[in-house]
Amino acid sequence: MIPTASQTIGPYWHLIDDPSGYDLTRFGAEGDIITLSGRITDGADAPVSDAAIELFQAAPARSAIFPGFGRAACDAAGQFRFITLKPSPLPGPAGARGNTPQAPHCGLAILARGLLKPLFTRLYFPDEPLNATDPILALIEPPARRATLIAQAIGPDHYHLDIALQGAAETVFLEF
């Protein structure tokens, strides 16, 4: 037998070439359509131009016209973009914190060279009242690091989140 090559992004890398993968509304989803953008940088604040970023969200619910999942490639400047529907609050995880509602958010997975496993994080929205009590945000210490997960509004229905893989402004990554 001949060993196969190791692939950190999996056997579906070719899907990144689909230019429509970033648009979760492409099948006719209706609702509050928003744009999410950002930039991925390494520990030296240089752009990560060969990263793929996956976006997934549980609300609104997946359907034939809304897949709830998208994948985008970063460009030469490390920038990415998604078009999706604005998420709504979700029930919180059962456990020590009860069933405290989760603030509207999107899950993100970052895949890139040198990463043997994806890095997982979240994108929260500014000025959401539930951010103050979100059970996942509440776990992040010190509290000042929570800001690395909160996007900035840069226009009507457009939010931006920079993701730093390392360094002083490193984004908080989550374990599952």
N, C-alpha and C positions, 0 to 999 in steps of 0.2 A: 504494500500500500504506500501511496505517496501522501505525506502530510499536507493538509491544506493550510493556506495562509491564515494568520491571525487577523481578525477584523474587529476593531473596537467599536465600530458603528453597526456591525452586523451585516447580514447578507443583503440588506435592502438599501444599500448606499445609493444605488441607481435611482431610487425614488426622489432623492434630493434634486435630481435634474428636472423633475416635474415642476414647472414654474407656478403651477396653481396650488401647490401644497401648502403655501402660507396663508391661503384664503379659505377660512372655515365657513364662509358664507357662499361659496361658489356653486352650491347646489340649490340655491334659492332661499336660504334661511332668512327669516325676517325678524326684526326686533331692533334693539339698540345696537347698531353696528358701530364698532370702535376699531381704531388702529392701535396696535402695540408695537413699539419699536425699541431698539436698544443697541448696545455695543458691548462686545465681549473683549476684555483685555487680560493680558497675562500679568505676572508679578512685576514686570518692568514697565507696565502701563502701555505695552505695545499691543496693537490689535491682533486678535486671534482670527485670522482670515480663513482658516480651513475648518472651522467649527460648524457643527450642525446643531440646531436648537429645536427641540420639540415642545409644543404647547399642548396641554390637555386640560380640560375643565369638565366638571360634573354638572354645572348648571349654566345655562339651560340644559335639559336632558338631551342626550344624543337622539338623533332621528335620521330618517332618510334624507332630510335636507340640511341637517347640522351634525357633522361627524364628531364634534367635540375634541378633535385631535388635528394637529397640523405640524408640518416640519418645514424648516427653512434653513438655507445655507447662509453663512455670514459672507459678506463681500470682502474686498481687499482691505477695507477700513474696519473690519470686525463688526459691521452693522447687520442687523436683522430686522424683519418686519412681519407682522401678522395682521390679518383682518379677521375679526371674530365678533361674537355677540357679547355684550357686557354681562358678566356673570352676576348671579344673585347670591344671597347668603345661603349657607348650607347648614344642616344640623352638625353639631360638634361631635367629636369622638366620645364614646362612652368611657367612663373611667373616673379617675380621681377628680377631674374638673367638671364632672357632670356632663350634661348635654348642652353646654354653652354653644350658641350658634357661632359658626365661623364667618368671618367677614368675606365679602366677595373677593375671589382671587382666581388666578390661573396657576397651574403647576407648570414648571419648566424643567426640562432635562437637557443638559449640555453634554455633547459628545465631541471629542476632538483628539488629535494625536497626543499620545502620552497619557491619555486617560484610559485605564483598563475597564472602568465602569463609568456609567454616566454620573454626572453631578446633578443632584436634584435641589431645586429651590422653588420659591413661589414669587408671584408678582401680585402685590396688593395695590389697591387704589387709594389715592389721597382723599382726605376729608370723608372717609367712611366711618360713621359712628361705631360700628362693630370692630374696627381695628383696635380700639382701646381694650376690648374684652376677648378678642380672638384667642382661643386656647392654644394655638400653635405659636402665634406671635408672643404670647405671654411666657413661653418657655425660653425665649432667647435672652441670654444675659451676656453682657450688660445691656440694659434697655436701649441704649444709643445704637446698638448694632441692628435693631429692628428696622431702622431707616434704610438699610441696604436692600430691603424687600419691597419698599413702597415706591411705586412709580411716581413720576412727576407729570402733571397735566401740562402739555405743551401746545394745546389748542383744543378747539371743540372736538370732543370724542377722540382725542389722540393722547396716548400716555407713553412715557419713555422710561426705561429702566436700564441703567448700565450694570453690567455684571463683571466684577473683578475676580479672577480665579485665584489670585494670591495678592499679598501686599497689605499695606495699611488700611486700604478701603475694601478689603476682601468681602465679598458677598457671603451671607450666611447660607450654608448648604445643609440640607436635611438628610437624615438617615431613615430608611424605611426597612 
